[in-house]
């Protein structure tokens, strides 16, 4: 399995979660053994120029925090893009480390249907309107090289347009939207045939007081004989034992009982993080 993340340039530089994810990328128990980050770098965040959006010339500089290789490639050159993507996949496969592909491109029509980019970026968009679209640029090159004929190119375009048109026509026949069709993997038994959630009531999950007492006693004992325990910790364990005896729980003991009861059913529980390691909870 290979994880691929697709980013926008402004988000890659500006969203803290990107930096945080890089710092998790090589930790034991958290690593994905290398993620390929593809940055669609159209050099403008909604209406913000890069020089107003970040302190660094490249949006991908944040990846330098883990020394990930960063490939800047001209998105108007499809063969260069394919080459760089192959190298990125090979890097990830060989070294199991993150790698970044920075697709340097442009956005032809603005942020969305409502946005007129000439208002905020008139000089940039005058240049963009002069650009030959990448499909035409590459088609002209292939035809000039004799790799494909004009007829083959036109047939390919017509074929693609036909797929889109047929899908659009078919979409009009759908009168009902089923929720379950929008789920990647509908949970079996969660929805009815019509796509409506079944009754949301939960089966009773209570356990006997005897079992709770047992978990409480285990949670307040030391598993090894003659083990010298920190005085602060022994106070906590003693208080926990008293609570169990008095049929009282605090938050920490309630968590212990929840985890303990799940473990008693043979279900694996994985806890991670610094608070777990120091025994705060």
Order of alpha helices (4+ residues) and beta strands (2+ residues): beta-alpha-alpha-beta-beta-beta-alpha-beta-alpha-beta-alpha-alpha-alpha-alpha-alpha-alpha-alpha
